[in-house]
Amino acid sequence: MRRADHLRLCALGKGQLTPGRGLTQGPQNPKKQGIFHIHEGKHVRDKLREIVGASTNWRDHVKAMEERKLLHSFLAKSQDGLPPRRMKDSYIEVLLPLGSEPELREKYLTVQNTMSPLSIVTALVDKIDMCKKSLSPEQDIKFSGHVSWVGKTSMEVKMQMFQLHGDEFCPVLDATFVMVARDSENKGPAFVNPLIPESPEEEELFRQGELNKGRRIAFSSTSLLKMAPSAEERTTIHEMFLSTLDPKTISFRSRVLPSNAVWMENSKLKSLEICHPQERNIFNRIFGGFLMRKAYELAWATACSFGGSRPFVVAVDDIMFQKPVEVGSLLFLSSQVCFTQNNYIQVRVHSEVASLQEKQHTTTNVFHFTFMSEKEVPLIFPKTYGESMLYLDGQRHFNSMSGPATLRKDYLVEP
């Protein structure tokens, strides 16, 4: 860490400086505060490195983390010791000028000449809903985001993506992230500033954040890894099992596929990635966006192979970053179709790592993607009890995606 960064963070800890907008450039015009124009994605990362005082060189990261221990004494001992914040205080807007800078498009193009919206995800993902099938590579994109709820050590962040159509930016993506504050050594939690809603709309956003927290807890407590399926789910599985029995025999072992159906075990794809330092984040762990992109690409390939046509992602649900991925790890990704309905395909991607020194694999993430195919897709049928649980889990995530929205997608906290 540079001495100037160290002194600045120390002054912030003592309350001698007022923290400014991290992702802003140029004069701090109050009307334009929080507006950030990017020309390359690395500008955002460089700005974040400057804010947290992270090392820019991989070879210096051990020394930099040792220096960060000096900042531990400046952490608040409780949330009461931190000044409250407003939702407006966290509002940031980012413009990606694809229309005016054609050379920038090459960084974001997919093989279908559209834009990939998932490479920007860097945090724990509670929900991502797509409002459009695809993005134009020739029109400007705008991102906006703000903190919508806080607990003691965690925050919920709302992010929206818009694309320019004519003279108006139209919504294409709505996302909810959950961030957890960590101490200066990234070894334990740290308190965050309390949040004060200032309008009925902000109070509703905050209330929804509380409901989302309760939903996540309830969803986790009823996980099929902890509790048996419901009576309705058990009936579903049993009926599927009976529909696969060979009517010519009287045996539970003789299984045949119904028409227009595929065994779940035949819907898998796998990949392997070596995690190089170039894919690290500002804390010298593998960037969460890299993991998301690799999982998404494998899930897309799985859905494409299964459905026989180009799929469109419509939702990403409940992605827990259970364990950080260290630089130098081997990243194993396993993708599988676990539920289908009409032209929808629910894909689950399991991510695990193995270090070069150890042979034991550790789960780091489980990703859930909902795709929509251009045509109706086959039914997916489990063979084993384990696959049946994957089917029910996929059905739960799909039903969560298709539930009615409780908030207006056009609501924004103005800067």
Secondary structure, DSSP 8 states (H G I E B T S, - for coil): --HHHHHHHHHHHTTSS----TT--SS--TTTTTEEE-SSTHHHHHHHHHHHT--SSGGGHHHHHHHHGGGGGGS-SSGGGS--B-GGGG-EEEEE-TTT-HHHHTTTB-TTSSB-SGGG--SEEEEEEESSS---TTS-EEEEEEEEEE-SSEEEEEEEEEEEETTEEEEEEEEEEEEE-B-TTSSSB-----B---SHHHHHHHHHHHHHHHHHHHHHHT-TTTS---HHHHHHHHHHHHHTB-TTS--SS-B---TTEEEGGGSEEEEEEE--GGGB-TTSBB-HHHHHHHHHHHHHHHHHHHHSS--EEEEEEEEEE-S--BTT-EEEEEEEEEEEETTEEEEEEEEEEE-SS----EEEEEEEEEEE-SS---EEE--SHHHHHHHHHHHHHHHHHTS--SS-TT-----
